[in-house]
């Protein structure tokens, strides 16, 4: 058995048909699509390194950080999960340079069909990666906005009428049918025109652009067989995880014995073999 080792981070993805995945172990990238249908093994060695400071830690938080880093790094602040709380303009960003390079850049509000229609936001540099990571079979950018804060304000409006979370178990079962995202976009625009106009009045007309001509993107994942029952695998409970790789969707490896959320175990040192 050929083995590779390193610290996990979220899988690298490329929009192909089907989507191409690479398992990242430190600087090493292992092409995963070619392992589908084969027995693979991932063994956690017991070592975890923080993404933020590189320290060896006993427990990770927020998918790969030590607790002190979650309290000091901008990328771990509460406004990452709730962009409508972005406080860069108030001068209280934990790391202003980081905020300037990421939050004060154009963002997109989008619709995705992962386990049904949901609304989400992402930086323009993360299209289509964000959609792939969420396991969406379809996605459609519907608004371009000036900053992360504005994207959050718009998302708050839209999630009154559409979900903003993915049912990950349903997504992994492949129990999702195509929908007319353009029609859903038009419905949301009709419901929120006045509220969007208020945001434009406060932040400038150019702060929000409706993308009425954008076309949906279809995403095809490399899955031979979806699980009938979703069983979550966990390195903290089972250091050695093995099985036949049936497919990959979102940031999950679908094995014949369960599913592994690779992103959840960022910073874990593992050995991969097949």
C-alpha positions in Angstrom: 0.0 0.0 0.0 1.3 3.4 -1.0 0.9 6.0 1.8 1.1 9.8 2.1 1.0 11.9 5.2 0.4 15.5 6.3 -2.0 17.9 7.9 -5.5 18.0 6.4 -7.2 21.1 5.0 -10.3 21.3 2.9 -10.1 19.5 -0.4 -9.1 21.5 -3.5 -11.8 21.5 -6.2 -11.9 22.2 -9.9 -15.2 22.7 -11.9 -15.1 19.9 -14.4 -17.6 17.3 -15.4 -17.5 15.7 -13.0 -15.9 18.0 -10.4 -12.2 17.2 -9.8 -11.1 16.7 -6.1 -7.7 16.8 -4.5 -7.0 15.7 -0.9 -4.6 18.2 0.6 -2.0 17.0 3.1 0.2 20.1 3.9 1.6 21.0 0.4 0.8 17.6 -1.1 -2.3 17.3 -3.3 -3.6 13.8 -4.0 -6.0 13.4 -7.0 -8.9 11.7 -5.4 -11.2 11.0 -8.3 -9.0 8.1 -9.4 -9.5 6.4 -6.1 -13.3 6.2 -6.4 -14.3 2.5 -6.4 -11.2 1.6 -4.4 -10.5 0.8 -0.8 -8.8 3.7 1.0 -7.6 4.3 4.5 -7.1 7.5 6.5 -5.3 7.2 9.9 -5.2 10.0 12.4 -1.8 10.1 14.1 -2.9 12.1 17.1 -1.2 15.4 16.1 -3.2 18.5 15.4 -1.7 21.9 14.4 -3.6 25.2 14.5 -4.1 26.8 11.1 -3.6 30.3 12.7 -0.4 30.0 14.7 0.9 26.5 13.9 1.0 25.4 17.5 0.4 21.7 18.3 -3.0 21.5 20.1 -5.1 18.9 21.8 -8.4 20.1 20.4 -9.3 22.2 17.4 -12.1 24.8 17.1 -13.8 26.2 14.1 -12.4 23.6 11.7 -8.7 23.9 12.6 -7.9 26.7 15.1 -6.7 26.7 18.7 -9.0 28.5 21.1 -6.8 31.6 21.5 -6.8 32.1 17.7 -10.6 32.0 17.6 -10.5 34.9 20.0 -8.0 37.1 18.1 -8.1 36.3 14.4 -10.5 38.2 12.1 -11.2 35.0 10.2 -12.7 33.5 13.4 -14.8 36.4 14.4 -18.6 36.0 14.7 -19.1 38.2 11.6 -17.7 35.5 9.4 -20.8 33.4 10.1 -23.1 36.5 10.3 -21.7 39.0 7.7 -24.5 41.4 8.6 -22.5 42.0 11.8 -19.3 43.1 9.9 -17.8 45.9 12.0 -14.9 46.9 9.7 -16.4 50.4 9.1 -16.7 50.9 12.8 -12.9 50.6 13.2 -13.1 47.5 15.4 -12.0 44.8 13.0 -9.6 42.4 14.7 -7.2 42.6 11.8 -7.9 45.6 9.6 -5.6 44.5 6.8 -7.2 41.1 6.6 -10.7 42.7 6.6 -9.7 45.2 3.9 -8.4 42.4 1.6 -11.4 40.1 2.1 -14.5 41.9 3.5 -14.1 45.2 1.7 -14.2 43.5 -1.7 -17.1 42.7 -4.1 -19.3 39.8 -2.9 -22.1 37.9 -4.6 -25.4 36.9 -3.2 -26.4 33.6 -4.8 -29.0 30.9 -4.9 -27.9 27.3 -4.7 -29.7 23.9 -4.8 -28.0 21.6 -2.4 -30.8 20.1 -0.4 -33.4 22.5 -1.8 -33.1 26.1 -2.7 -31.0 28.3 -0.3 -29.5 31.8 -0.4 -25.9 32.4 0.3 -23.0 34.8 -0.1 -19.4 34.5 -1.2 -16.5 36.6 -2.4 -16.2 36.7 -6.2 -12.9 34.9 -5.9 -14.7 31.9 -4.3 -17.0 31.2 -7.3 -17.6 28.3 -8.0 -15.6 26.9 -5.1 -18.2 27.9 -2.5 -21.0 26.2 -4.4 -19.0 23.0 -4.8 -18.1 22.9 -1.1 -21.8 23.1 -0.3 -22.7 20.2 -2.6 -24.9 22.3 -4.8 -26.1 20.6 -8.0 -27.1 24.1 -9.3 -26.1 27.6 -8.5 -27.0 31.1 -9.7 -25.5 34.5 -8.7 -28.3 37.0 -8.3 -26.7 40.1 -6.9 -23.3 41.7 -6.9 -22.6 43.9 -3.9 -19.7 46.2 -2.8 -18.8 44.6 0.6 -19.3 41.7 2.8 -21.5 43.8 5.1 -23.9 44.6 2.3 -24.1 41.0 1.2 -25.1 40.1 4.7 -27.8 42.7 4.9 -29.3 41.4 1.6 -29.0 37.8 2.8 -31.0 38.7 5.9 -33.8 40.0 3.7 -33.9 37.0 1.4 -33.7 34.3 4.1 -37.1 35.4 5.3 -38.4 33.8 2.1 -35.9 31.0 1.4 -33.6 28.8 3.4 -30.1 29.8 4.2 -28.8 26.4 5.5 -28.1 23.1 3.8 -29.5 19.8 5.0 -26.2 18.0 4.7 -27.8 14.5 5.1 -30.3 15.1 2.3 -27.5 16.6 0.2 -25.3 13.5 0.7 -28.2 11.1 -0.2 -28.5 12.8 -3.6 -32.2 13.3 -2.8 -32.3 16.6 -4.7 -34.1 17.5 -7.9 -33.3 20.4 -10.3 -35.3 23.6 -9.8 -35.8 26.8 -11.8 -33.4 29.1 -10.0 -34.1 32.0 -12.4 -37.8 31.9 -11.4 -36.9 31.8 -7.8 -34.5 34.8 -8.3 -37.3 36.8 -9.9 -39.7 35.9 -7.0 -37.2 37.1 -4.4 -36.5 40.3 -6.4 -40.3 41.0 -6.5 -40.6 40.5 -2.8 -37.6 42.6 -1.8 -37.3 45.5 -4.3 -38.2 48.2 -1.8 -35.9 46.8 0.9 -33.0 46.5 -1.6 -33.7 50.1 -2.7 -33.3 51.2 0.9 -29.9 49.5 1.1 -28.9 51.2 -2.2 -30.1 54.6 -0.8 -27.9 54.2 2.3 -24.8 52.7 0.7 -25.0 54.0 -2.9 -26.8 52.9 -6.0 -23.7 51.0 -7.2 -23.5 49.0 -3.9 -26.1 46.5 -5.1 -26.4 45.3 -8.7 -29.2 42.9 -9.7 -27.9 40.2 -12.0 -31.0 39.6 -14.1 -29.1 38.1 -17.0 -26.9 35.6 -15.1 -27.4 31.9 -16.1 -27.5 29.0 -13.7 -24.5 26.8 -13.4 -24.9 23.0 -13.2 -22.5 21.0 -11.0 -21.9 17.2 -11.4 -20.2 15.4 -8.5 -18.1 12.2 -8.9 -20.4 9.8 -7.0 -20.9 6.1 -8.0 -23.4 5.4 -5.2 -25.2 7.6 -2.7 -25.7 6.3 0.8 -29.2 5.2 1.8 -28.3 6.0 5.4 -25.8 8.7 6.3 -23.4 7.7 9.1 -20.9 10.3 10.1 -17.3 9.2 10.6 -15.1 11.0 13.2 -11.3 10.8 13.7 -11.8 11.7 17.4 -13.8 8.5 17.9 -12.3 6.3 15.2 -8.6 7.2 14.5 -8.5 4.7 11.6 -11.2 5.2 8.9 -11.3 2.9 5.9 -13.7 1.7 3.3 -14.5 1.7 -0.4 -14.7 5.3 -1.7 -18.1 5.5 -3.4 -17.9 9.2 -4.2 -17.2 12.8 -3.2 -19.6 15.6 -2.7 -19.3 18.9 -1.0 -16.4 18.4 1.4 -17.4 14.9 2.2 -15.8 11.6 1.3 -18.6 9.0 0.8 -17.4 5.6 1.9 -19.3 2.3 2.0 -19.1 2.5 5.8 -20.1 6.2 6.3 -19.2 9.8 5.3 -16.2 11.9 6.4 -16.4 15.7 6.5 -12.8 16.5 5.5 -13.1 20.2 6.3 -14.2 19.5 9.9 -10.8 18.0 10.7 -8.6 20.8 9.4 -5.1 20.6 11.0 -5.3 16.9 11.8 -2.2 15.0 10.8 -3.3 11.9 8.9 -1.8 9.1 6.8 -3.6 8.3 3.5 -3.2 5.0 1.8 -4.9 2.9 -0.9 
